């Protein structure tokens, strides 16, 4: 698909309507399924269509219908139309089907915006995850347009609790991942697991004679895809069932670390850094805001840049 063709933009618009209807999190789970299928196709010696066009592309990438469109539509539903099903744009689990046609239209428009933004970023940014950067940009733009808030959120909340404060975790994004001791121990495990998966895929591809750029992509994103799919428990569960970790940031940084350095210890360091970076992103942009600015996208954008610079 030509990136700037009318057909591509219309398909992107349709994916954004779907993503807006389903809501941000369920859309992201579907995106993870597409990317996981791309990994299987890569290991079978296939091409990169599922990565470049669907899972990370204009059809249903995270920057378009596969997440960002749902976030933008939720912001519009709360800030402009006042018809968000649960009354809060931070709730990215809620389907927006019960809202109105214009909420879904905004999802489509922001998918096109995300596609064009990512295309523009990719023309001059090297060593950066432009998709993660676009997810952040889309969230900041829709927060400013529809909720009239800065990237950091509500100034009164910041003044009361401090920019990095959590009010004893009452403001926290995923409070069950804290305290830091538990968060870091979990990240260590993900570093070993995701880095090990990247190593195993590389060895398998070499042995089967199918090593290529597509299999390298699979090495990087296999953990990310599994982590994204695991969030179905957060989407559909309740109470303790719902309290699953959010770990796609840690997983993809570990995968990048393996591809760049081939050292499992560095994978662990990268995963721990990812956990800390996404918590920092939450405290900077999520905790005090009335909308969702994705902490893992912040961690991935910053962490990818650091890893590629070091490499």
Buried (B, 14 or more C-beta within 10 A) or exposed (E): BEBEEEEBBEBBBBBBBBBBBBBBBBBBBBBBBBBBBBBEBBBEEBEBBBBBBBBBBBBBBBBBBBBBBBBBBBBBBBBBBEBBBEEBBBBBBBEBEEBEEBBBBBBBBBBBBBBBBBBEBBEEEEEBBBBBBBBBBBBBBBBBBBBEBBBBBBEEBBEEBEEEBBEEEEBBBBEBBBEEEEBBEBBBBBBBBBBBBBBEBBEBBEEEEBBBEBBBBBBBBBBBBBBBBBBBBBBEEEEEEEBBBBBBBBBBBBBBBBBBBEBBEBBBBBBBBBBBBBBBBBBBBBBBBBBBBBBBBBBBBBBBBBBBEEE
